Amino acid sequence: MTPIPLLPRRLLPTLWTGWICLALSSLTAVAAGPRIVASVDPVELRPGGYAAYTISFENGRPDEIAELQLPNGLENASPHPSQLQQVTNINGTQQSSYVLTWQITANEPGEYIIPPQEFHVGGVPYQSNDVRVVVTKNPAYPVTPLDPIMTIQVEKKKMYVGEVVPVTVFLYVHFGSNATRLGLIEMPKDSFAVQRFPLQPEEDVVTMGGQKYRALIFRSTLSGLKPGKLKLGPASMELQVAVSVGGTSNLNPFFGMGPTEIRKFKPQCNEIELTVDPLPTEGRPADFSGAVGDFQIASTADPKQLALGDPIDVEMTISGTGNFDAITPPVLTDSGDWKLYPARRYSPDGNISANIPAVDGNQLAVQRLGFSQIIIPKKRLEAIPPFEFSFFSPSKKKYVTLLTEATPIKVTGVEASPDAGVVSSSSSTSAPDEAEKVSPPKANLTDILTFAPGGNNGSRWLAASRGLWDDRFLMTNMILCGVLLFMVAAKLGYAALVSYQVKAGTPQRVLWRKLHQHGLSRTRFYELAATYIQNYQATSESLPAASQSIVDRHLELSFANHPQETDVPITEAERSQIMKTLRSIV
């Protein structure tokens, strides 16, 4: 057996010292326990803004997640924090950390101190450090790269009252996040009439400051309500964004965003000062109705050959760009020889929203508006006089009156004589004199029968001598009429069935069926109801109170953090009340 070599005596103190130091360091690490650090990002935020409050546990994990303690003025926007387990390698030693993150917000400016939070790790209580948060209208601390950015752009900084101008809102969402829910764009409307922005925006990709953003583009139009130097904005929007927990450094081009958490944001865009000039009074036509834009007019009439007293259908089309909602029917220049009926307004393109200005890129799109009017000539005429339409042109900076071309027609028939129907006084006075010479007839009472004809009982004369069913001609016609009515009813029923089947797939009917589904959550039901109102009332600048309350309730539930209210099924009583309101807007 090989003998075990013994260590020299001079090395034994050194080895004992190393073992003792290693044991002491292990005992110190165990006695120190986990390290808990609290932080907030950003430390300065705007009123209504959001910050991430993070608590990191090094070499430990809490036994349970305690309720977050915040001072008055700070609110917890995410009752359930996001959780992340991280493992790092420092000098060959692995170190684990457990991270909890809450979203906090505040509406009032001020300085807030978040007190230490107490947690139990292994049954032993530990506390975090306190954190200072400043809420100010002009924070010096920059926003994080993942915060959405909103801007507003107007094509013209100077306009006339009533002039329609394109306005665009840009929402930039960082590639490290994803907008999961968009709210409605809110903008003050005391000085401008702003058409409702679309729910589905255009999308693009832009690069700003070396970072890629998804650009969501919302296009609409506005017009000034009063003259002066007026401020537009700021516009704002509430939205939910799925943000990468690790920030921009956690983005991986091959594996996506990685772990994410839902945050709520309400970005605000910049204000823009606009100059609104009043419409000039010089040269204003008497029939000017307030239409502002650049338009053209055309007309047709049918029939062109007719008899006296027959109607003529005149179709007039106004095309161009501008405020179509203020356009009134063109006026006949010489209406003395015509009987006029009220004009009917319609869209030649079949679009019920034709009076809402459309936007094509950064320019107003050309639209068309039609008027149909029935006129009847009072005498034989050779032409229909021109119709006129007046408006103010911002490009020409003056009032313009357009005239349609006179339409040649041929009216046949005899005009009524002005003396027709007038009876001479001699004939009217002599007629009664001749009539007075004739004595009135006298009844011959001897013609009255004093006995009932036929039969012994003298009462058979009261009964019909022949029943209806005995008349073959009458019965045949009744049967044929019945068959004809049945065929007509069957045809109408088939047409109604086909019409119902064709319309059953329209978006409104689909929404209506979905609203009747059982088991809908309250959030889903109000989302469908708000979409239903949007489709039916897209042309109005403001919603009725009942409809607006449904839309407000939808937004409230969309951004609420109370699953016991938002995720529970809608009650039948609440459903019936909302459905009654929806029926009233159809």
KAMOKA-V431839 format. One record per residue. N is the residue number from 1. SS is DSSP state (~ for helix, > for strand, _ for the rest). OMEGA is omega in radians with two decimals (* if undefined). D_CENTER is the distance of its C-alpha to the mean C-alpha in whole Angstrom. Layout:
n->(N,N)
ss->(SS,SS)
omega->(OMEGA,OMEGA)
d_center->(D_CENTER,D_CENTER)
This chain:
n->(1,2,3,4,5,6,7,8,9,10,11,12,13,14,15,16,17,18,19,20,21,22,23,24,25,26,27,28,29,30,31,32,33,34,35,36,37,38,39,40,41,42,43,44,45,46,47,48,49,50,51,52,53,54,55,56,57,58,59,60,61,62,63,64,65,66,67,68,69,70,71,72,73,74,75,76,77,78,79,80,81,82,83,84,85,86,87,88,89,90,91,92,93,94,95,96,97,98,99,100,101,102,103,104,105,106,107,108,109,110,111,112,113,114,115,116,117,118,119,120,121,122,123,124,125,126,127,128,129,130,131,132,133,134,135,136,137,138,139,140,141,142,143,144,145,146,147,148,149,150,151,152,153,154,155,156,157,158,159,160,161,162,163,164,165,166,167,168,169,170,171,172,173,174,175,176,177,178,179,180,181,182,183,184,185,186,187,188,189,190,191,192,193,194,195,196,197,198,199,200,201,202,203,204,205,206,207,208,209,210,211,212,213,214,215,216,217,218,219,220,221,222,223,224,225,226,227,228,229,230,231,232,233,234,235,236,237,238,239,240,241,242,243,244,245,246,247,248,249,250,251,252,253,254,255,256,257,258,259,260,261,262,263,264,265,266,267,268,269,270,271,272,273,274,275,276,277,278,279,280,281,282,283,284,285,286,287,288,289,290,291,292,293,294,295,296,297,298,299,300,301,302,303,304,305,306,307,308,309,310,311,312,313,314,315,316,317,318,319,320,321,322,323,324,325,326,327,328,329,330,331,332,333,334,335,336,337,338,339,340,341,342,343,344,345,346,347,348,349,350,351,352,353,354,355,356,357,358,359,360,361,362,363,364,365,366,367,368,369,370,371,372,373,374,375,376,377,378,379,380,381,382,383,384,385,386,387,388,389,390,391,392,393,394,395,396,397,398,399,400,401,402,403,404,405,406,407,408,409,410,411,412,413,414,415,416,417,418,419,420,421,422,423,424,425,426,427,428,429,430,431,432,433,434,435,436,437,438,439,440,441,442,443,444,445,446,447,448,449,450,451,452,453,454,455,456,457,458,459,460,461,462,463,464,465,466,467,468,469,470,471,472,473,474,475,476,477,478,479,480,481,482,483,484,485,486,487,488,489,490,491,492,493,494,495,496,497,498,499,500,501,502,503,504,505,506,507,508,509,510,511,512,513,514,515,516,517,518,519,520,521,522,523,524,525,526,527,528,529,530,531,532,533,534,535,536,537,538,539,540,541,542,543,544,545,546,547,548,549,550,551,552,553,554,555,556,557,558,559,560,561,562,563,564,565,566,567,568,569,570,571,572,573,574,575,576,577,578,579,580,581,582,583,584,585,586)
ss->(_,_,_,_,_,_,_,_,~,~,~,~,~,~,~,~,~,~,~,~,~,~,~,~,~,~,~,~,~,~,~,~,_,_,>,>,>,>,>,>,>,_,_,>,>,_,_,_,_,>,>,>,>,>,>,>,>,>,_,_,_,_,_,_,_,_,_,_,_,_,_,_,_,>,>,>,_,_,_,_,_,>,>,>,>,>,>,>,>,>,_,_,>,>,>,>,>,>,>,>,>,>,>,>,>,>,_,_,_,>,>,>,>,>,_,_,_,>,>,>,>,_,_,>,>,>,>,_,_,_,>,>,>,>,>,_,_,_,_,_,_,_,_,_,_,_,_,_,>,>,>,>,>,>,_,_,_,>,>,>,>,_,_,_,>,>,>,>,>,>,>,>,>,>,_,_,>,>,>,>,>,>,_,_,_,>,_,_,_,_,_,>,>,>,_,_,_,_,_,_,_,>,>,>,>,>,>,>,_,_,>,>,>,>,>,>,>,>,>,>,>,>,>,>,_,_,_,>,>,>,>,>,_,_,_,>,>,>,>,>,>,>,>,>,_,_,~,~,~,~,_,>,_,_,_,>,_,_,_,>,>,>,>,>,>,>,>,>,_,_,_,>,>,>,>,>,>,_,_,_,_,_,_,_,_,_,_,_,_,_,_,>,>,>,>,>,>,>,>,>,>,>,_,_,>,>,>,_,_,_,>,>,>,>,>,>,>,>,>,>,>,>,_,~,~,~,_,_,_,_,>,>,_,_,_,_,_,>,>,>,_,_,_,>,>,>,_,_,_,_,_,_,_,_,_,_,_,_,>,>,_,_,>,>,_,_,>,>,>,>,>,>,>,>,>,>,>,_,_,_,_,_,>,>,_,_,>,>,>,>,>,>,>,_,_,_,_,>,>,>,>,>,>,_,_,_,>,>,_,>,>,>,_,_,_,_,_,_,_,_,_,_,_,_,~,~,~,~,~,~,~,~,~,~,~,~,_,_,_,_,_,_,_,_,~,~,~,_,_,_,_,_,_,_,_,_,_,_,_,~,~,~,_,_,_,_,_,~,~,~,_,~,~,~,~,~,~,~,~,~,~,~,~,~,~,~,~,~,~,~,~,~,~,~,~,~,~,~,~,~,~,~,~,_,_,_,~,~,~,~,~,~,~,~,~,_,_,_,_,_,>,~,~,~,~,~,~,~,~,~,~,~,~,~,~,~,_,_,_,_,_,_,_,_,~,~,~,~,~,~,~,~,~,~,~,~,~,~,_,_,_,_,~,~,~,~,_,_,>,_,_,~,~,~,~,~,~,~,~,~,~,~,~,~,~,_)
omega->(-3.11,-3.13,3.12,-3.14,3.14,3.10,3.07,-3.11,-3.08,-3.13,-3.07,3.10,-3.14,3.14,3.13,3.13,3.13,3.13,-3.14,3.14,3.13,3.13,3.14,3.12,3.10,3.12,3.12,3.12,3.13,-3.11,-3.11,3.13,-3.11,3.10,-3.09,-3.10,3.09,3.12,3.12,-3.11,-0.06,-3.13,3.05,-3.14,3.14,3.02,-3.07,3.12,-3.07,3.07,3.13,3.08,-2.99,3.02,-3.09,3.10,3.10,-3.13,3.07,-3.13,-3.09,3.11,3.08,-3.12,-3.13,3.11,-3.08,3.13,-3.11,3.09,3.10,-3.10,3.05,-3.13,3.08,-3.11,3.14,-3.10,3.13,-3.06,3.00,-3.08,-3.11,3.08,-3.12,3.09,3.14,3.14,-3.12,3.13,3.10,-3.14,3.12,3.14,-3.10,3.09,-3.13,-2.98,3.01,-3.10,3.04,2.99,3.13,-3.11,3.10,-3.13,-3.08,3.08,3.12,3.09,-3.06,3.08,3.07,-3.06,3.07,3.13,-3.10,3.10,3.07,3.07,-3.08,-3.14,-3.12,-3.14,3.07,3.14,3.05,3.07,3.06,-3.05,3.14,3.11,3.12,3.09,-3.09,-3.11,3.12,-3.08,3.07,-3.13,-3.10,3.08,-3.14,-3.13,-3.10,3.11,3.08,-3.12,-3.13,3.06,3.13,-3.11,3.10,-3.04,-3.13,3.09,3.12,-3.04,3.08,3.05,-3.14,3.12,-3.13,-3.09,3.09,3.06,-3.07,3.05,3.13,3.04,-3.10,3.13,-3.09,3.12,3.09,3.12,-3.10,3.12,-3.11,3.14,3.14,3.04,3.11,3.08,-3.13,-3.11,3.09,-3.08,3.14,-3.13,-3.09,2.98,-3.07,3.07,-3.09,3.13,-3.12,3.10,-3.14,-3.09,2.93,-3.10,3.10,3.11,3.14,3.09,3.13,3.13,-3.13,3.14,3.11,3.12,2.92,-3.14,3.04,-2.97,3.12,-3.10,3.09,3.13,3.06,3.05,-3.12,-3.14,-3.11,-3.14,3.09,3.03,-3.00,3.11,3.08,3.11,0.00,3.03,3.14,3.14,3.01,3.13,3.06,-3.06,3.00,-3.03,3.06,-3.06,-3.10,-3.10,-3.10,-3.13,-3.12,-3.12,3.13,-3.08,-3.10,-3.04,3.04,-3.01,-3.06,-3.12,-3.14,3.02,-3.11,3.06,3.11,3.14,3.00,-3.13,3.09,-3.13,-3.13,3.01,3.12,3.09,-3.11,3.09,-3.13,-3.14,3.07,3.07,-3.12,3.08,-3.13,3.10,-3.13,3.14,-3.13,-3.10,3.14,-3.04,-3.14,3.12,-3.14,-3.14,3.07,-2.98,2.99,-3.09,3.07,-3.10,3.02,3.13,3.14,0.01,3.12,3.00,-3.04,3.08,-3.13,-3.12,3.10,-3.11,3.05,3.12,3.14,3.11,3.14,-3.12,3.07,-3.13,3.12,3.13,3.13,-3.09,-3.12,-3.10,-3.12,-3.11,3.05,-3.09,3.04,-3.02,3.07,-3.04,-3.13,-3.03,-3.07,-3.08,-3.06,2.96,-3.02,3.03,-3.11,3.14,3.11,-3.13,3.13,3.10,3.12,-3.11,3.13,-3.12,-3.10,-3.13,-3.05,-3.12,3.05,-3.13,3.13,-3.10,3.07,-3.02,3.11,-3.10,3.05,3.12,3.11,-3.13,3.12,3.10,-3.08,3.03,3.09,-3.08,3.09,3.08,-3.12,3.12,3.11,3.11,-3.13,-3.10,-3.09,-3.11,3.00,-3.12,3.13,2.95,-3.13,-3.12,-3.07,3.11,3.06,-3.11,3.10,-3.12,3.11,3.13,3.11,3.09,-3.12,3.05,3.13,3.12,3.00,3.10,3.06,-3.08,3.10,3.08,3.08,-3.12,3.12,3.13,-3.10,3.10,3.14,3.11,3.13,3.13,-3.08,3.10,3.13,-3.11,-3.12,-3.08,-3.12,-3.13,-3.10,-3.12,-3.11,-3.09,3.12,-3.14,3.12,-3.11,-3.13,-3.13,-3.10,-3.13,-3.13,-3.13,3.11,-3.13,3.07,-3.06,-3.13,-3.14,-3.11,3.13,-3.13,3.11,3.13,-3.09,2.98,3.01,-3.13,-3.09,3.05,-3.10,-3.11,-3.12,3.11,-3.08,3.08,-3.09,-3.07,3.14,3.14,-3.12,3.11,-3.14,-3.06,-3.14,-3.14,-3.13,3.12,3.13,3.11,3.12,3.13,3.10,3.11,3.11,3.13,3.11,3.11,3.14,3.12,3.13,3.12,3.13,3.13,3.10,3.12,3.13,3.11,3.12,3.12,3.13,3.12,3.13,3.14,-3.07,-3.08,-3.11,3.14,-3.08,-3.11,3.13,3.09,3.10,-3.12,3.10,3.14,3.13,-3.14,-3.12,3.11,3.09,3.11,3.02,-3.12,3.13,-3.12,-3.11,-3.13,3.05,3.09,-3.13,3.12,3.08,3.11,3.12,-3.14,-3.12,-3.08,-3.01,-3.13,-3.06,-3.06,3.12,3.11,-3.10,2.99,-3.06,-3.11,3.13,-3.14,3.13,3.10,3.13,3.13,3.11,3.09,3.13,-3.14,3.14,-3.10,-3.08,3.10,3.11,3.14,-3.10,-3.14,3.09,-3.02,-3.03,3.14,3.12,3.10,3.13,-3.12,3.13,3.12,3.11,-3.11,-3.14,-3.14,3.13,3.09,3.09,-3.14,3.11,-3.07,-3.11,-3.11,*)
d_center->(94,93,93,90,90,90,88,90,90,89,85,85,84,81,80,80,78,75,75,75,72,70,70,70,66,65,66,64,61,61,62,59,56,53,51,48,46,43,41,37,35,34,37,35,31,29,28,25,26,27,31,32,35,38,41,43,46,49,52,50,47,46,48,44,41,41,39,38,39,38,39,37,34,33,30,30,27,28,31,32,33,33,37,39,42,44,47,49,53,55,58,58,57,54,52,49,46,44,41,38,35,33,30,30,28,29,28,31,33,37,39,39,42,41,44,46,44,47,47,50,51,54,54,55,53,51,49,47,47,45,42,41,38,37,34,33,31,33,34,37,36,34,31,31,30,28,26,22,22,20,21,19,21,21,23,25,27,28,26,27,25,23,23,20,20,18,17,16,16,18,18,21,22,26,27,29,25,22,19,18,15,12,11,8,10,12,14,17,16,20,21,18,16,13,10,7,7,6,6,10,12,15,18,22,25,27,30,30,34,35,32,29,26,22,20,17,16,12,13,12,14,16,19,22,22,26,28,30,29,26,24,21,19,20,16,16,14,15,16,19,21,24,27,30,33,36,34,34,38,36,35,37,36,37,36,33,31,34,33,30,28,25,24,22,21,19,20,20,21,23,24,24,27,26,28,27,30,31,31,35,37,40,39,36,37,37,34,32,28,26,25,25,25,28,28,30,31,33,35,36,38,40,43,45,48,48,50,50,48,45,42,40,37,35,32,31,28,27,26,25,23,22,20,20,18,22,24,26,29,32,35,38,41,44,43,46,47,44,42,39,36,32,30,27,24,22,21,24,22,20,16,15,13,16,16,13,15,15,16,19,20,21,22,20,20,22,21,23,23,25,28,30,33,36,39,43,46,49,51,53,51,50,47,44,43,40,37,36,32,32,30,30,30,29,31,34,34,35,34,35,36,35,38,38,41,43,43,47,47,50,51,54,55,58,57,58,61,60,64,62,63,65,68,72,73,76,75,73,76,78,77,77,81,81,79,81,84,83,84,81,82,83,82,85,85,88,85,83,84,86,85,83,83,84,85,87,84,83,79,78,77,74,73,71,74,71,68,65,65,68,67,66,64,62,61,60,58,56,56,54,52,51,50,48,46,46,45,42,41,41,39,36,36,36,33,31,31,30,27,26,27,25,22,22,21,18,14,14,17,17,15,17,20,18,18,21,23,25,25,22,21,20,17,17,16,14,12,12,11,8,7,9,7,4,7,9,8,6,9,10,10,10,10,13,15,15,11,11,14,12,9,12,14,12,12,16,17,16,18,21,24,25,26,28,25,22,24,26,25,23,25,26,26,22,21,23,21,18,18,20,17,15,18,18,14,15)
